[in-house]
């Protein structure tokens, strides 16, 4: 099968899997809390319902407010296309760089924050301020964590990182443990999950992401919600393939691609279940404690870099 076709198929499959992962997390969380809850495929129904609804815009909404849902969704799809999920060596491997991925996330956040302030509501401005504050602490921790990994991989290209882990003899790197823990904390903050944010609430004292999209409706809201699900999926794929890449296909072709897709589905179900369990036993922390949470992620990344320099550099 042509490599470009595989790249397109991988991106489309990730687009389709993202709502299912979100629904799976909600379903497992409800079971953990002894509630019936919606079925895992409920997000598909919600997105379809929003797509059919009429878009209602504020009177003074600028063209930026109207364009932001399409920009955010497009940027997230681009980020989705460069992450090696089912197989490596696809044509997008040349731009599958972690710094590019962080840039895509930052671009989407920039436009979403501007749209949150565009209407002039108190909730939008509050959510944009909180989002920028959290991202200013999360991005340095994520970059330092990736740079720590790149000292072992000798590259910041995601395909090269995954290929290195698969082909080299298995060994435990202390720096990988610290970097992995740091990435888990960063992913929690970036995706707006408990304990940093609660995507299921609309209380003004706790809203971050929800406050910025409060004025959206119809297909605009559907695109933003879908982009948020995709972002959580991307972090899940990134963490699993960087640290437990076994099962991903090393060669192109329909059969290796299918095996890699099944392997990725199993890993995503596992990490989704772990997320649901953690959100069931943890409580939402106060916003003023978020810097402490992300400072811990930065310190873990720094410890990973120091452990690499002390223990692994000869």
Buried (B, 14 or more C-beta within 10 A) or exposed (E): EEBEEBBBBBBEBBBEBBBBBBBBBBBBBBBBEEEEBBEBEBBBEBBEEBEEEEBEBBEEBEEEBBEBBBBBBBBBBBBBBBBBBBBBBBBBBEEBBBEBBBEBBEBBBBBBBBBBBBBEBEBBBBBBBBBEBBBEBBBBBBBBBBBBBBBBBEBBBBBBBBBBBBEEEEEEBBBBBBBBBBBBBBBBBBBBBBBBBBBEEEEEEBBBBBBBBBBBBBBBBBBBBBBBBBBBBBBBBBBBBBBBBEBBBBEBEEEBBEBBBEBBBEBBBEBBBEBBBBBBEEEBBEBEEBBEBBEBBBBBBBBBBBBBEEEEEE
